[in-house]
């Protein structure tokens, strides 16, 4: 069963003075290039040059590197190639960590894991240790003309999750995308706002519950009023419901707050999205200690 409600929010998103820097990780494989349409579109929507990052144990001649990365013959006026020397994971994290407002874009799997489509150790290492949001793209899920028209935000109702969704909300605002918020009710206790008692008769409590849910999210995430976010409620297995909803609504990006660990129920959801998401997924780290913030206080994650 699914119900839907729509709500406006109390204020427009207050933008910081910083800007976004989009880093696309390429290793020269066909699968790593699958994320290129997403990175290009995000950089264009943010009005910045795209940084293509390649890490290796030795420098390569510029023309050979461009050819290896599939950039030869392209108009490179808005592309910057960052060639890093050293152990790939450490070099990438150090380079990106020194840039405020960074977002990493990469494919879920490497060339050797293309047959399974599952995330390899490099993907998971970057995802776990990155100091910024990471967008993962499964090969075969985006076309060359990818654009961000619908953004899905799974939300458990907690202040921590709401704050972690800020990067996805900002990217949606820049692309003028439709914003869909999905709350999946489970039999277990919810960390945030309890769901209505009558899930099979949502008309009894839905309007008031949806208003309070979105007000809580707005407090910690600062939702842009012009996007008119829509709230959806469903119940069942969170991972399966997110995948079903994203496929049915033809979502272009899923924004997910996560704890940084692939354990527990939330970890299972992350792993399911890594393996089966029908569109790119933006992972941003959940910050703790936000629940006691006073109403009206602007609470923003470190990405800002």
Buried (B, 14 or more C-beta within 10 A) or exposed (E): EBBBBEBEBEEEBEEEEEEBBBBBBBBBBEBBBBBBBBBBBBBBBBEBBBBBBBBBEEEBEEEEBBBBBBBEEEEBEEBBBBBBEBEBBEBBBEBBEEBBBBBBBBBBBBBEBBEEBBBBEBBBBBBBBBBBBBBBBBBEBBEEEBBBBBBBBBBBBBBBBBBBBBBBBBBBBBBEBBBBBBBBBBEEEBEBBEBBEEBEEBEEBBEEBBBEBBBBBBBBBBBBBEBEBBBBBBBBBBBEBBBBBBEEBEBBBBBBBBBEEBEEEBBBBBBBBBBBBBBBBBBBBBBEEBEEBEEEEEBBBEBB
